[in-house]
Amino acid sequence: MVRSHLTLAALATAAVPGLEVRASGTLALDGSGDFDSALLRTGTDEDVVVRIPSNERAAGEQAIELIALQAMTAGIRSRLPFEVPTVIGQAPASPGRIVVSKFLPGFHVPAAYIPPGDGVATSIGGAIAAIHTLPASFVTEIGLPALTAAQCRNEALNVIERAASTRRLPAAIRQRWSDAANDDSLWQFQPVVVNGTLSAESFLITDHEVGPVVSGLVGWSGLRVSDPARDLHWLSAAPDAADDVFASYRMSCTRTPDRFIRQRALLHAELELARWLLHGLDTRNQEVIEDAVGLLDGLVDSVLGNLSEPINPEADPVLAVGDVETLLKSTPKTTPSTAQIGMETDTYDFEEESAVSNETGPIALPEDVLGEDTPESAANAEGALGTGHPDQEETREIPSGDAGGSGR
């Protein structure tokens, strides 16, 4: 059952004692259905986001993200050229928790529309490099995964073997991926702190005096020490901007990126097709299974077409960036278990929200939405809420130009 933004606003008062809500509106960004969420304007004219997971899988990833965000001290955050969500309150719910965080303004640019040149592309490259330069100790000290290069390789091999065991992975693709996974030269790299679930939707862009730059980054449920190429694989869907993102990333890194990071990023992009297949099988979703099989068949055709450069020097040709994009863009929005689920935010306009009426009474909390440990005071939450309009998610196509900045 989907909770309304009015119900969510009332629940937010349980998570943040003393919170006064003047207006509320729905969020359109959680299109996967993994979260019920709303935008709220407080009595102090601050904007906050309330989110509650709608299934057990989302609740599990929410728990990991809360650990990651709590570990991001002021010192860690000062190393990043963008903002990350700040949790201001939480309370038990079923499933997961009611989590209220500060709203991060900004808009998203779809991967295929990220323009080349200085601006969004170079700012994204610098933002990823900043994550990769964070000290690994803050991740390991809170018990999040820290993989070696060998373990990262084994993880890729495991995906390949699991996909092969389904008997739905074409032999040519299995051989192609196995050759890359078994190429020692491809896996000589230094593991770094990675976000782990990056996509174009992770980056919040705002207009700055120097041009549009990355001002925020949402979704931290995959935080770990791992292969830096995992944070770059989504660039397969950004054919125009990929070169500039990689160039900016290399220039911004305090360490010298390994020689084959781009090849591994492409391998990880192709392995997303295998993960999509496995997700369909795990959830017994025949539509997803058939879609994944079709995408893999398309990959076979592209490989046999001898397109672009190889993943490794002695392997079969790897798909060009545009070819991988063509295969991936038809993948449905439903996210596999390893996909990003984070404290995403969205742009909105409270001027379009209905004003709060002084004659409206307080909202009573439904008895079946709070966990047993939820403060009883939530049931008598003070303050009336105006009815909000559906949130208008803002996605822009930014024209190419010379203006822009690195966001650092």
C-alpha positions in Angstrom: 0.0 0.0 0.0 1.5 3.3 -1.1 1.5 5.9 1.6 0.3 9.4 0.7 2.5 12.5 1.2 0.2 13.6 4.0 0.7 10.3 5.9 4.4 10.5 5.3 4.5 14.1 6.6 2.8 12.9 9.8 5.3 10.1 10.1 8.1 12.5 9.7 7.1 14.1 13.0 7.6 10.8 14.7 11.2 10.6 13.4 12.0 14.3 14.2 10.6 15.4 17.6 9.3 18.9 17.4 9.2 19.0 13.6 6.5 21.4 12.3 5.4 20.7 8.7 3.8 23.6 6.7 3.5 21.9 3.3 4.1 18.6 1.6 4.3 17.1 -1.9 5.0 13.8 -3.5 8.3 12.7 -4.9 8.4 11.2 -8.4 11.9 10.0 -8.4 11.3 6.7 -6.7 9.7 5.2 -9.8 10.9 1.7 -9.0 8.4 1.5 -6.1 11.1 0.7 -3.6 10.4 3.7 -1.4 7.4 5.9 -0.4 8.7 9.4 -0.2 7.6 13.0 0.1 9.0 16.5 0.1 8.2 18.7 3.2 8.6 22.3 4.0 9.1 22.9 7.7 8.0 25.7 10.0 11.4 27.2 9.7 11.2 27.3 5.9 13.7 24.4 5.5 13.1 21.7 3.0 13.4 18.0 4.0 12.8 14.6 2.5 11.0 11.7 4.2 11.4 8.2 2.9 10.2 4.7 4.0 11.1 1.5 2.2 8.2 -0.4 0.7 9.8 -3.9 0.7 12.4 -5.9 2.7 15.1 -5.6 0.0 14.9 -1.8 0.1 14.9 -1.9 3.9 18.1 -3.9 3.9 19.9 -1.4 1.5 18.5 1.5 3.5 20.1 0.1 6.6 23.5 -0.1 4.9 23.1 3.5 3.6 22.4 4.8 7.1 25.6 3.2 8.3 27.5 4.8 5.4 26.1 8.2 5.9 26.6 8.2 9.7 30.3 7.3 9.0 30.7 10.3 6.8 32.0 12.7 9.4 32.5 16.4 8.8 36.1 15.7 8.0 35.2 13.1 5.3 32.5 15.4 3.8 34.9 18.3 3.6 37.0 16.2 1.2 34.2 16.0 -1.3 33.4 18.9 -3.7 29.6 18.2 -3.4 27.0 17.5 -0.7 25.7 14.2 0.5 22.5 13.6 2.4 22.4 14.5 6.0 20.0 12.5 8.2 18.2 14.6 10.8 15.9 12.0 12.2 14.7 8.4 12.0 12.2 6.1 13.7 11.1 2.4 13.3 8.6 1.5 10.6 7.6 -1.7 8.9 9.6 -2.5 6.9 12.8 -0.5 7.6 12.7 2.9 9.1 11.2 6.3 8.6 14.2 8.5 7.6 14.1 12.3 7.3 17.1 14.0 5.7 17.9 17.5 4.4 16.8 18.2 0.9 19.6 18.5 -1.7 18.6 20.8 -4.6 19.6 20.0 -8.1 18.5 18.3 -11.3 19.5 15.2 -13.2 21.0 14.9 -16.7 20.3 11.5 -18.4 23.5 9.7 -19.3 22.9 9.9 -23.1 22.4 13.7 -22.8 25.5 14.6 -20.8 27.3 17.0 -23.1 31.0 16.7 -23.9 33.5 19.4 -23.0 34.0 21.5 -19.9 31.0 21.5 -17.6 28.9 18.6 -16.4 31.2 16.0 -17.8 34.4 17.3 -16.3 32.6 18.0 -13.0 31.4 14.4 -12.9 34.9 13.1 -13.5 36.2 15.3 -10.7 33.4 14.1 -8.3 34.2 10.4 -8.9 37.9 11.0 -8.4 37.2 12.8 -5.1 35.3 9.7 -3.9 38.2 7.5 -4.9 40.7 9.5 -2.9 38.8 9.1 0.4 40.7 7.2 3.1 39.8 3.5 3.1 40.0 3.4 6.9 36.7 5.1 7.4 35.0 2.4 5.4 36.8 -0.6 7.0 36.3 0.8 10.5 32.5 0.5 10.2 32.6 -3.0 8.8 31.7 -2.3 5.2 33.3 -4.6 2.5 36.9 -4.0 1.5 37.8 -6.2 -1.5 41.3 -6.9 -2.9 41.9 -6.8 -6.6 41.8 -10.6 -6.6 38.4 -10.7 -4.8 37.1 -8.1 -7.4 38.1 -10.5 -10.2 36.5 -13.4 -8.4 33.3 -11.5 -8.0 33.2 -10.9 -11.8 34.0 -14.6 -12.4 31.2 -15.6 -10.1 28.7 -13.5 -12.1 29.9 -15.1 -15.3 29.7 -18.6 -13.9 26.3 -18.1 -12.4 25.0 -16.7 -15.7 26.5 -19.6 -17.6 24.8 -22.1 -15.2 21.4 -20.8 -16.3 22.1 -22.1 -19.8 20.9 -18.8 -21.2 24.3 -17.2 -21.6 25.6 -17.5 -25.2 28.9 -19.5 -25.4 30.6 -16.7 -27.4 29.8 -14.1 -24.7 30.9 -16.5 -21.9 34.2 -17.0 -23.6 34.6 -13.3 -24.2 34.0 -12.4 -20.6 36.1 -15.3 -19.2 39.0 -14.2 -21.4 38.9 -10.7 -19.9 38.3 -12.0 -16.3 41.3 -14.3 -16.6 43.7 -11.7 -18.1 46.1 -10.9 -15.3 47.1 -7.6 -16.7 43.5 -6.3 -16.6 43.3 -6.8 -12.8 46.5 -5.1 -11.6 45.0 -2.2 -9.7 44.8 -0.6 -6.3 41.3 -0.9 -4.7 39.8 2.4 -3.6 36.8 3.7 -1.8 33.9 3.5 -4.3 30.3 4.6 -4.2 29.4 1.2 -5.7 26.0 2.2 -7.2 26.8 5.2 -9.4 24.7 6.1 -12.4 23.8 9.3 -14.1 20.9 9.7 -11.7 23.3 9.7 -8.7 24.5 13.2 -9.6 22.6 16.4 -8.7 23.5 19.2 -11.0 23.0 22.9 -10.2 23.8 26.0 -12.3 26.8 27.8 -11.0 28.4 31.1 -12.1 31.0 29.0 -14.0 28.3 26.7 -15.5 26.4 23.6 -14.4 28.4 21.5 -11.9 27.8 18.5 -9.6 26.5 19.9 -6.3 25.2 16.7 -4.7 25.4 13.0 -4.9 22.7 10.6 -3.6 22.6 6.8 -3.1 25.3 5.4 -0.9 24.1 1.8 -0.2 27.1 0.4 -2.1 29.9 2.2 -0.3 32.9 -0.1 0.0 36.6 -0.5 -1.0 36.6 -2.1 -4.4 37.5 -1.8 -8.1 37.4 1.9 -9.2 36.0 0.8 -12.6 32.7 -0.1 -10.9 32.0 3.6 -10.5 32.7 4.3 -14.2 30.9 1.4 -15.9 27.7 3.5 -16.4 29.6 5.8 -18.8 28.9 3.2 -21.5 25.5 4.9 -21.7 27.1 8.4 -22.1 28.8 8.1 -25.6 29.3 11.9 -26.1 30.7 12.7 -22.6 32.6 9.5 -21.7 36.0 10.7 -23.0 35.8 13.9 -21.1 34.6 12.3 -17.9 37.5 9.8 -18.1 40.0 12.6 -18.9 38.8 14.7 -16.0 38.8 11.7 -13.7 42.5 10.9 -14.6 43.5 14.5 -14.1 41.7 14.8 -10.7 43.0 11.6 -9.2 45.8 11.9 -6.6 47.0 8.5 -7.7 47.8 7.3 -11.2 44.7 5.4 -12.5 45.6 1.9 -13.6 46.2 1.3 -17.3 43.1 -0.8 -18.0 40.5 0.9 -15.9 38.4 1.9 -18.9 38.5 -1.7 -20.3 37.3 -3.1 -17.0 34.6 -0.4 -16.8 33.3 -1.7 -20.2 33.5 -5.3 -18.9 31.4 -4.3 -15.9 28.9 -2.6 -18.1 28.4 -5.8 -20.2 28.2 -7.9 -17.0 25.1 -5.8 -16.0 23.3 -7.8 -18.7 24.2 -11.0 -16.8 23.1 -9.4 -13.5 19.8 -8.4 -15.1 19.3 -12.1 -16.2 20.1 -13.3 -12.7 17.8 -10.8 -11.1 14.9 -12.1 -13.4 15.6 -15.6 -12.3 15.9 -14.8 -8.6 12.6 -13.0 -8.7 11.0 -15.4 -11.1 10.1 -12.6 -13.4 9.7 -14.1 -16.9 9.5 -10.7 -18.5 12.9 -9.7 -17.1 14.4 -13.0 -18.1 13.2 -12.7 -21.7 14.4 -9.1 -21.9 17.9 -10.1 -20.6 18.1 -13.0 -23.1 17.2 -10.6 -25.9 19.9 -8.1 -24.8 22.5 -10.9 -24.6 21.6 -12.1 -28.1 22.0 -8.5 -29.3 25.4 -8.5 -27.7 26.4 -11.6 -29.6 25.5 -9.9 -32.9 27.6 -6.9 -32.0 30.6 -9.0 -31.1 30.4 -11.0 -34.2 30.3 -7.7 -36.1 33.9 -7.1 -34.9 33.2 -3.7 -33.4 35.6 -1.4 -31.7 38.5 -2.2 -29.5 39.0 -5.4 -27.4 38.5 -5.6 -23.7 42.0 -6.9 -23.4 44.8 -7.1 -26.1 44.1 -10.7 -27.0 40.4 -11.0 -26.6 37.5 -10.5 -29.0 36.4 -7.0 -29.7 34.5 -5.1 -27.0 31.4 -3.2 -27.8 31.8 0.5 -28.6 30.3 2.8 -26.1 27.3 3.6 -28.3 26.6 -0.1 -28.9 26.5 -0.9 -25.1 24.2 2.1 -24.7 21.8 0.8 -27.3 21.6 -2.6 -25.5 21.2 -1.1 -22.0 18.8 1.7 -22.7 15.9 -0.8 -23.3 16.4 -2.3 -19.8 13.3 -1.7 -17.7 13.5 0.6 -14.7 12.9 -2.2 -12.2 16.2 -2.4 -10.3 18.0 -5.6 -9.4 19.1 -6.2 -5.9 22.5 -4.7 -6.5 21.2 -1.5 -8.1 21.1 1.8 -6.5 18.6 2.5 -3.7 19.6 5.6 -1.9 18.3 8.8 -0.3 17.5 10.4 -3.6 16.1 13.9 -3.8 14.3 15.8 -6.5 13.7 19.4 -7.5 10.3 20.9 -6.7 8.4 24.2 -6.4 6.6 24.8 -3.1 4.9 27.8 -4.6 2.7 25.4 -6.4 1.9 23.6 -3.2 -1.4 24.3 -1.6 -1.1 26.7 1.3 -1.6 25.4 4.9 -4.9 26.3 6.4 -5.0 27.3 10.0 -8.5 25.7 10.2 -7.1 22.3 9.3 -6.7 19.9 12.2 -3.7 17.8 13.0 -3.1 14.6 11.0 -3.7 11.5 13.0 -1.2 8.7 12.4 -2.6 5.5 11.0 -2.2 2.7 13.6 -0.8 0.2 11.1 2.1 2.2 9.7 4.2 2.8 12.8 6.4 0.2 14.3 5.9 -0.8 17.9 8.9 1.3 19.0 7.7 4.5 17.4 7.3 7.3 19.9 3.6 7.7 21.0 3.9 11.4 20.6 3.8 10.9 16.8 0.1 10.0 17.1 -0.6 13.6 18.3 1.7 15.3 15.7 1.1 19.0 15.8 0.6 21.2 12.8 -1.6 21.0 9.8 -0.4 20.0 6.3 -1.4 21.5 3.0 -2.2 19.2 0.1 0.7 19.1 -2.3 0.7 18.5 -6.0 2.6 15.6 -7.6 6.3 16.4 -7.7 7.7 17.6 -10.9 10.9 15.8 -11.5 13.3 18.0 -13.4 15.5 16.5 -16.0 17.4 18.8 -18.3 19.3 18.4 -21.5 22.2 20.7 -21.3 23.6 22.0 -24.6 27.3 21.7 -25.2 29.3 24.7 -24.6 32.6 26.1 -23.3 31.2 27.2 -19.9 31.5 24.8 -17.1 33.5 23.8 -14.1 35.0 20.8 -12.4 33.0 21.2 -9.3 36.1 21.0 -7.2 
